[in-house]
Amino acid sequence: MKFNATPRSVQGSSASRRLRRAGRVPAIVYGGKAQPLNVELDHNEIYHALRKEEFHASILTMELEGGKSETVLLRAAQWHPYKQQVLHVDFQRVDSKQTLTTKVPLHFLNAEVSPAVKLGGALISHVQTELEITCLPADLPQNIEIDLAGIEVGGMVHAADLKLPKGVELAAHVAETNPVLVIAQGKKGGAAAEAADGEEAAAE
């Protein structure tokens, strides 16, 4: 995915306010061997980009003036507390030879045909909706799918249960804690909920 950026030389809160009034968004690019780069973005372009799930978990090409470009990863976006306005964006430079650690969204498939739902009337609870992984930039998946077709009432899916794409590993702390990602919870909670509570308490 690509987006446009323009280097900015003026910094500070007053300069940022002027940019926002002009329909621009201040941003920064950091990481790698180069110095941090302050840039500005078109608000409408970045607003619509940020509303796309893949923009948050893809290697991005930031196109600059003069035909230059940088390969980056979105790290943070600051929004206005009540307006649909992007206030600031952080990007990190990406080195194709260096592994990176980032979060990717989880996609839950086939829950409606699982025994838990069809036969047990269970509620499928998404305990986590994203997962932190480590991989080379070329191996970064836009999402990770979890097939729930076989889940039973009271069943759970842990991070370690996932079949990850080639070249992708769980982030070190995720592999260590092995969190619950999905619970097929009976109508009144029951054993699955109690087990999940027990795991959360143990983790704390």
C-alpha positions as CSV (number, residue, x, y, z in Angstrom):
1,M,0.0,0.0,0.0
2,K,1.2,3.5,-0.8
3,F,0.6,6.9,0.6
4,N,2.1,10.4,0.0
5,A,4.1,12.5,2.4
6,T,5.8,15.9,2.3
7,P,8.9,16.7,4.5
8,R,8.2,19.5,7.0
9,S,10.8,21.7,8.6
10,V,8.7,23.6,11.0
11,Q,7.8,21.8,14.3
12,G,6.0,22.6,17.5
13,S,2.4,22.6,18.7
14,S,1.5,25.9,17.0
15,A,2.9,24.7,13.7
16,S,1.0,21.5,14.0
17,R,-2.2,23.4,14.7
18,R,-1.7,25.4,11.5
19,L,-1.1,22.2,9.5
20,R,-4.3,20.7,10.8
21,R,-6.3,23.8,10.0
22,A,-4.9,23.5,6.4
23,G,-6.1,19.9,6.1
24,R,-2.7,18.4,6.8
25,V,-1.5,15.9,9.5
26,P,1.9,16.0,11.2
27,A,3.7,12.7,11.2
28,I,7.1,11.3,12.0
29,V,9.2,8.5,10.6
30,Y,11.8,6.9,12.8
31,G,14.0,3.8,13.1
32,G,16.8,2.4,11.0
33,K,20.2,4.2,10.6
34,A,18.7,7.5,9.3
35,Q,17.6,10.4,11.5
36,P,13.9,10.7,12.3
37,L,12.0,12.5,9.5
38,N,9.2,14.9,10.2
39,V,6.6,14.8,7.4
40,E,3.1,16.0,6.8
41,L,0.2,14.1,5.2
42,D,-3.1,14.9,3.5
43,H,-5.8,14.5,6.1
44,N,-8.4,12.9,3.8
45,E,-5.9,10.4,2.3
46,I,-4.6,9.2,5.7
47,Y,-8.1,9.3,7.3
48,H,-9.4,6.8,4.7
49,A,-6.2,4.8,4.8
50,L,-6.4,4.3,8.6
51,R,-10.0,3.0,8.3
52,K,-8.7,0.1,6.2
53,E,-7.6,-2.9,8.3
54,E,-4.8,-3.8,5.9
55,F,-3.1,-0.4,6.4
56,H,-2.4,-1.3,10.0
57,A,-0.7,-4.6,9.2
58,S,1.1,-4.1,5.9
59,I,4.4,-2.9,4.8
60,L,3.8,0.5,3.4
61,T,5.5,2.7,0.8
62,M,5.7,6.3,1.8
63,E,6.2,8.3,-1.4
64,L,8.1,11.6,-1.0
65,E,8.8,14.5,-3.4
66,G,11.4,14.0,-6.1
67,G,10.5,10.3,-6.6
68,K,12.0,9.2,-3.3
69,S,10.3,6.7,-1.1
70,E,10.7,4.9,2.2
71,T,9.4,1.5,3.3
72,V,7.6,1.9,6.6
73,L,5.2,0.3,9.1
74,L,2.4,2.1,10.9
75,R,3.1,2.3,14.6
76,A,0.6,4.7,16.1
77,A,-2.2,7.1,15.1
78,Q,-3.5,9.8,17.4
79,W,-7.2,10.8,17.0
80,H,-9.1,13.8,18.2
81,P,-11.1,12.7,21.3
82,Y,-14.5,13.4,19.7
83,K,-14.0,14.6,16.1
84,Q,-13.3,12.4,13.2
85,Q,-9.9,13.9,12.9
86,V,-6.4,12.4,12.8
87,L,-4.0,14.5,14.9
88,H,-0.6,12.7,14.5
89,V,0.8,9.5,12.9
90,D,4.0,7.5,13.7
91,F,5.7,5.3,11.2
92,Q,8.8,3.1,11.6
93,R,11.3,2.4,8.9
94,V,11.5,-1.2,7.8
95,D,14.6,-3.1,6.9
96,S,13.9,-6.1,4.7
97,K,16.7,-8.1,6.4
98,Q,15.6,-7.3,10.0
99,T,12.8,-9.1,11.7
100,L,10.0,-7.0,13.1
101,T,7.5,-7.4,15.9
102,T,4.0,-6.1,15.3
103,K,0.3,-6.9,15.9
104,V,-1.9,-8.3,13.2
105,P,-5.7,-8.7,13.2
106,L,-7.4,-12.0,13.8
107,H,-10.1,-13.2,11.5
108,F,-12.5,-15.8,13.0
109,L,-14.0,-18.2,10.5
110,N,-16.9,-20.8,10.5
111,A,-18.1,-20.3,14.1
112,E,-21.7,-20.5,12.9
113,V,-21.2,-24.1,11.7
114,S,-19.3,-25.3,14.7
115,P,-20.8,-27.9,17.2
116,A,-20.6,-25.3,19.9
117,V,-23.0,-22.9,18.1
118,K,-25.2,-25.3,16.0
119,L,-25.6,-28.0,18.7
120,G,-24.8,-26.3,21.9
121,G,-26.1,-22.8,21.3
122,A,-22.8,-21.4,22.7
123,L,-21.6,-17.9,22.5
124,I,-18.2,-17.5,20.8
125,S,-16.3,-14.9,22.7
126,H,-13.3,-13.2,21.0
127,V,-11.0,-12.7,23.9
128,Q,-8.4,-11.1,21.6
129,T,-8.9,-9.5,18.2
130,E,-5.2,-9.1,17.3
131,L,-2.0,-11.1,17.9
132,E,1.6,-9.9,18.2
133,I,4.0,-11.8,15.9
134,T,7.6,-11.7,14.8
135,C,8.7,-12.1,11.2
136,L,10.7,-10.6,8.3
137,P,8.8,-7.8,6.5
138,A,8.3,-10.0,3.4
139,D,6.5,-12.6,5.5
140,L,4.1,-10.2,7.3
141,P,0.5,-11.4,7.0
142,Q,-2.3,-8.9,6.8
143,N,-4.3,-11.1,9.1
144,I,-4.3,-14.5,10.7
145,E,-7.3,-16.8,10.3
146,I,-8.7,-19.0,13.1
147,D,-11.0,-21.8,11.8
148,L,-13.6,-22.5,14.5
149,A,-15.5,-25.1,12.6
150,G,-14.6,-27.9,15.1
151,I,-14.9,-26.0,18.4
152,E,-17.1,-27.6,21.0
153,V,-19.0,-26.0,23.9
154,G,-16.4,-25.1,26.5
155,G,-13.6,-25.2,24.0
156,M,-10.9,-22.7,23.7
157,V,-8.2,-21.6,21.2
158,H,-4.9,-20.6,22.6
159,A,-2.2,-18.7,20.7
160,A,0.0,-21.9,20.6
161,D,-2.9,-23.7,18.8
162,L,-2.6,-21.6,15.7
163,K,-1.0,-22.7,12.5
164,L,0.9,-19.6,11.6
165,P,2.0,-18.8,8.0
166,K,5.5,-19.7,6.9
167,G,8.1,-17.5,8.4
168,V,5.8,-16.2,11.2
169,E,6.3,-16.8,14.9
170,L,4.5,-15.7,18.0
171,A,6.2,-12.7,19.7
172,A,8.3,-14.0,22.6
173,H,6.0,-12.8,25.4
174,V,3.0,-14.3,23.6
175,A,4.6,-17.6,23.2
176,E,5.5,-17.6,26.9
177,T,2.1,-16.7,28.2
178,N,0.1,-18.5,25.5
179,P,-3.1,-16.4,26.0
180,V,-6.6,-17.6,25.2
181,L,-7.9,-16.1,22.0
182,V,-11.4,-17.6,21.7
183,I,-13.8,-19.2,24.1
184,A,-17.0,-21.2,23.2
185,Q,-19.0,-20.2,26.2
186,G,-22.2,-21.9,27.2
187,K,-25.3,-19.9,27.8
188,K,-24.7,-19.6,31.5
189,G,-20.9,-19.4,31.3
190,G,-19.9,-22.6,32.9
191,A,-16.6,-24.4,32.8
192,A,-15.1,-22.5,29.9
193,A,-15.6,-19.1,31.6
194,E,-14.3,-20.4,34.9
195,A,-11.2,-21.9,33.2
196,A,-10.5,-18.6,31.4
197,D,-10.9,-16.7,34.6
198,G,-8.4,-19.1,36.2
199,E,-5.9,-18.6,33.4
200,E,-6.2,-14.8,33.6
201,A,-5.7,-14.9,37.4
202,A,-2.6,-17.1,36.9
203,A,-1.2,-14.7,34.3
204,E,-1.6,-11.8,36.7
